[in-house]
Amino acid sequence: MGTPAPNPAFSPTAYSPGYAPTGPPPPYQESFQLDANQDFNTHAPADFGFAGGFPSPMTSPAQISSMLQQPVVQDMAIQYGNQLAAQGKEAVQRELHKFVPVSRLRYYFAVDTRYVIRKLMLIVFPYTHKEWMVKYDQDTPVQPRYDINAPDLYIPSMGYVTYVLLAGFMLGLQHRFSPEQIGIQASSALAYIIFEMLLYLVTLYVTNTSTSLKTLDLLAYSGYKYTVMISSLLAGLLAGRTGYYCGLLYSSCALSYFLVKTLRLQLLSGSQGPEQPSYGFPNPPYAANPYSDAWDKPTPGGTKRRVYFLLFVAITQPLLCWWLTYHLVASPPGEGAGPAR
């Protein structure tokens, strides 16, 4: 047998661009040596996936607190909070506008001290007033602070609160006060004015009476009776039942005169043409053809219905004033106290 042939030595071929090198890979020239004295447990844990500036799982509460106290972080938090507050405010206003006409309510509360004093004097002493027409700026009524004849809701709302407090005070003088009486007086007065508004609206709807008055206008004129109620109670506080009935008689006549003069122009203005909205029908049938016979029919009948409605309002207001106040006045000696409502 012959001797085996020796392994041919590997001679790498020159590398040509565009072609992979041929032959086995060259042997490693350096070998990895493991250090026996190396300690693998003394290295600090690495931050896996946490960028610089953000707390890692091993961050202490003190470091987190110091980071939150940085001005940049605080400014970002304030800006984010302001954005959330603005979005919440817009959402609340959007939902509120669906149920409450906030823009309309602003008109009824656009008053000042001079207007309030003049309006109270007009309600108590209306006989010398001459001009009752509500002023308009183009098609929009001017704000109450610029027109004493414009309706407002400030005086009715303040009158409601004053009436409840005065009723509690008078009951306390008669040793009939209890904490529940404040709630009873407030709820009864609120229930009566709601019932009154529903009665007026249903009457206008059933009679198909068209008028330029709005629901808030009716609420404002109905709320002026609290002025009469307060003045009557003050008269009763000073002069007993005689003073109460004298004050109620005069203030009721003044209120009825004020309502007739004020509402007459706004109620009867609906009979001058077909453009006024109707509570019964949005589009009255007589407005379709101005040359038909139906154009003249609503005027006499509609005017009569408006007059009846005006008298109905002027009569019910003094009656409600008496019904809500007579039990609060002290009875003469020998008579029993009226029932508390």
C-alpha positions in Angstrom: 0.0 0.0 0.0 1.2 3.4 -0.8 1.4 6.3 1.6 -1.7 8.6 1.7 -1.4 11.8 -0.2 -1.1 14.9 2.0 -4.1 17.3 2.3 -3.7 20.1 -0.2 -3.1 23.4 1.4 -6.0 26.0 1.1 -5.1 28.9 -1.1 -7.9 31.6 -1.1 -8.7 32.9 -4.5 -8.7 36.6 -5.2 -12.1 38.3 -4.5 -13.8 39.7 -7.6 -16.5 42.3 -7.2 -19.9 40.9 -8.0 -18.9 37.2 -7.1 -19.0 35.5 -3.8 -15.7 34.2 -2.5 -15.2 30.5 -3.0 -13.7 27.9 -0.6 -14.1 27.4 3.2 -13.9 30.4 5.6 -10.5 31.3 7.0 -9.8 29.9 10.5 -10.2 32.2 13.5 -7.0 33.8 14.4 -8.0 34.7 18.0 -9.7 32.5 20.6 -12.1 33.7 23.3 -10.6 33.3 26.8 -12.9 33.2 29.9 -11.7 35.1 32.9 -12.1 32.9 36.0 -12.1 36.0 38.3 -14.9 37.8 36.6 -18.0 38.6 38.8 -21.3 38.4 37.0 -23.5 39.7 39.9 -22.0 43.1 40.5 -23.2 44.9 37.4 -26.2 47.4 37.7 -29.4 46.3 35.9 -29.9 47.8 32.5 -32.9 50.0 31.6 -34.8 47.8 29.2 -36.9 49.9 26.9 -36.9 53.1 29.0 -35.6 56.2 27.4 -33.6 58.8 29.2 -35.6 61.2 31.3 -38.4 58.7 32.2 -38.5 56.7 35.4 -37.3 53.1 35.2 -38.8 50.4 37.4 -36.0 50.9 39.9 -36.6 54.7 40.3 -37.2 55.8 43.8 -40.2 57.9 44.9 -37.9 60.8 45.7 -36.6 60.9 42.2 -40.2 60.8 40.8 -41.2 63.7 43.1 -38.2 65.7 42.0 -39.0 65.1 38.4 -42.6 66.2 38.9 -41.4 69.5 40.4 -39.6 70.4 37.3 -41.0 73.6 35.6 -41.4 71.9 32.3 -43.4 69.0 33.7 -45.6 71.4 35.6 -46.3 73.6 32.6 -47.3 70.6 30.5 -49.7 69.5 33.3 -51.2 73.0 33.5 -51.7 73.2 29.7 -53.3 69.7 29.6 -55.6 70.7 32.5 -56.7 73.9 30.8 -57.5 72.0 27.6 -59.6 69.5 29.6 -61.4 72.3 31.4 -62.2 74.1 28.1 -63.5 70.9 26.5 -65.7 70.2 29.5 -67.0 73.8 29.5 -67.9 73.6 25.8 -69.7 70.2 26.4 -71.7 71.6 29.3 -72.7 74.7 27.4 -73.7 72.6 24.4 -75.9 70.3 26.4 -77.3 73.3 28.4 -78.4 75.2 25.3 -80.5 72.2 24.2 -82.8 72.6 27.2 -82.4 76.2 28.5 -82.2 79.3 26.2 -79.2 80.9 27.9 -78.9 83.6 25.4 -82.5 84.6 25.9 -82.2 84.5 29.7 -79.3 87.0 29.4 -81.7 89.5 27.9 -84.1 89.2 30.9 -81.4 89.8 33.4 -79.7 92.7 31.7 -80.7 95.2 34.3 -79.1 97.8 36.6 -80.0 99.5 39.8 -81.7 102.5 38.1 -83.9 100.2 36.1 -84.9 98.2 39.2 -85.9 101.2 41.2 -87.8 102.8 38.3 -89.6 99.5 37.6 -90.7 99.0 41.2 -92.0 102.5 41.3 -93.9 101.9 38.1 -95.5 98.7 39.5 -96.6 100.5 42.7 -97.5 103.8 41.1 -98.5 103.2 37.5 -101.2 105.8 37.1 -98.9 108.7 36.0 -97.0 106.7 33.4 -97.8 107.6 29.8 -95.6 105.7 27.4 -96.2 101.9 27.5 -94.8 100.8 24.2 -91.7 98.5 24.3 -88.8 99.9 22.4 -87.2 98.0 19.5 -83.8 98.2 17.9 -84.7 97.1 14.3 -86.4 93.7 15.0 -85.0 93.1 18.5 -86.3 94.6 21.7 -83.8 96.7 23.6 -82.5 95.5 26.9 -84.5 96.2 30.0 -81.8 98.6 31.4 -82.6 100.9 28.5 -86.4 100.5 28.5 -88.5 100.6 31.6 -91.4 98.9 29.7 -89.4 95.8 28.8 -90.1 92.7 30.9 -87.3 91.3 33.1 -86.8 88.2 35.3 -84.5 89.8 37.9 -87.3 91.5 39.9 -89.5 88.3 39.9 -86.7 86.1 41.0 -85.6 88.5 43.8 -89.2 89.0 44.8 -89.7 85.2 45.1 -86.7 84.9 47.4 -87.8 87.9 49.5 -91.3 86.6 49.8 -90.1 83.2 51.2 -87.8 84.9 53.7 -90.5 87.4 54.8 -93.0 84.6 55.2 -90.6 82.8 57.5 -90.0 86.0 59.5 -93.7 86.6 60.0 -94.4 83.0 61.0 -91.6 83.3 63.5 -93.2 86.4 65.1 -96.4 84.4 65.5 -94.5 81.5 67.1 -95.6 79.3 64.2 -92.2 78.9 62.5 -90.5 75.6 61.9 -87.6 74.6 59.6 -90.1 72.9 57.3 -92.1 76.0 56.8 -89.4 77.6 54.6 -89.6 74.6 52.3 -93.4 74.6 52.3 -93.6 78.3 51.5 -91.0 78.1 48.7 -92.5 74.9 47.1 -96.0 76.2 47.2 -95.1 79.6 45.6 -93.1 77.8 42.9 -96.0 75.3 42.3 -98.5 78.0 41.9 -96.5 80.0 39.4 -95.9 76.8 37.4 -99.6 76.1 37.5 -100.3 79.7 36.5 -98.0 79.5 33.5 -99.5 76.2 32.3 -103.0 77.7 32.6 -102.0 80.7 30.5 -100.3 78.7 27.8 -103.2 76.2 27.6 -105.7 79.0 27.4 -103.8 80.6 24.5 -103.5 77.2 22.8 -107.1 76.2 23.1 -108.4 79.6 22.0 -105.9 79.7 19.1 -104.9 83.2 20.2 -101.9 84.6 18.3 -99.7 87.0 20.2 -96.2 88.4 20.2 -95.8 87.4 23.9 -93.2 84.7 24.6 -93.3 82.2 27.4 -90.6 84.1 29.3 -92.5 87.3 28.9 -95.5 85.7 30.6 -93.3 84.4 33.3 -91.9 87.9 33.9 -95.3 89.5 34.1 -96.6 86.8 36.4 -93.6 87.2 38.7 -94.3 90.9 39.3 -97.1 89.9 41.8 -94.4 89.2 44.3 -94.0 93.0 44.7 -97.6 93.2 45.6 -97.3 90.3 48.1 -94.3 91.8 49.8 -95.8 95.3 50.1 -99.1 93.8 51.5 -97.2 91.7 54.1 -95.1 94.7 55.2 -98.4 96.7 55.6 -99.8 93.8 57.7 -96.6 93.7 59.7 -97.0 97.3 60.6 -100.8 97.7 60.9 -102.2 94.2 61.4 -104.9 92.7 59.2 -106.5 96.1 58.5 -103.2 97.4 57.0 -102.7 94.1 55.2 -106.1 94.3 53.4 -105.7 98.1 52.7 -102.3 97.5 51.2 -103.5 94.4 49.3 -106.4 96.4 47.8 -104.3 99.3 46.6 -101.4 97.2 45.3 -103.7 94.8 43.5 -105.4 97.6 41.7 -102.1 99.0 40.8 -100.8 95.7 39.5 -104.0 95.1 37.4 -103.7 98.6 35.9 -100.0 97.9 35.1 -100.7 94.6 33.5 -103.6 95.9 31.4 -101.6 98.8 30.1 -98.5 96.7 29.4 -100.1 93.6 28.0 -102.7 95.4 26.0 -100.3 96.7 23.3 -98.5 93.3 23.0 -101.7 91.2 23.0 -103.7 93.4 20.6 -100.7 93.8 18.3 -101.3 90.3 17.1 -104.5 91.2 15.4 -102.9 93.7 13.0 -101.6 91.2 10.6 -100.9 87.5 10.0 -97.2 87.5 10.7 -97.5 87.0 14.5 -96.9 83.4 15.6 -99.9 81.5 17.0 -99.8 79.3 20.1 -102.4 77.0 18.5 -100.9 76.8 15.0 -97.5 77.8 13.7 -99.0 79.0 10.4 -102.5 80.4 10.8 -104.8 79.4 8.0 -105.8 83.0 7.3 -102.2 83.9 6.5 -102.2 81.8 3.3 -104.2 84.1 1.1 -104.4 87.8 2.2 -107.2 88.5 -0.4 -109.6 85.8 0.9 -112.5 86.4 3.3 -110.6 84.5 6.1 -108.1 87.4 6.2 -110.7 89.6 8.1 -112.3 87.0 10.2 -109.5 86.6 12.9 -109.4 90.3 13.6 -112.7 90.8 15.5 -112.9 87.4 17.0 -109.2 87.3 17.8 -109.3 90.8 19.4 -112.2 89.6 21.6 -110.3 86.6 22.7 -107.2 88.7 23.5 -109.3 91.1 25.6 -110.7 88.2 27.5 -107.3 86.7 28.1 -106.0 90.1 29.3 -108.9 90.4 31.8 -108.2 86.9 32.9 -104.6 87.7 33.7 -105.5 91.0 35.4 -108.0 89.2 37.7 -106.1 86.1 38.6 -103.0 88.0 39.7 -104.6 89.7 42.7 -106.4 86.5 43.7 -103.2 84.6 43.8 -101.6 87.4 45.8 -104.3 87.1 48.4 -104.3 83.3 48.4 -100.5 83.1 49.1 -100.4 85.8 51.8 -103.5 85.9 53.9 -102.5 83.0 56.2 -99.2 84.8 57.0 -100.8 87.8 58.7 -101.5 87.6 62.4 -105.1 87.1 63.3 -106.8 89.5 65.8 -107.1 88.3 69.4 -109.9 85.7 69.7 -109.5 84.3 66.2 -107.6 81.3 65.2 -104.5 81.5 63.0 -105.0 80.6 59.3 -103.7 77.3 58.0 -100.1 77.2 57.0 -99.4 76.4 53.4 
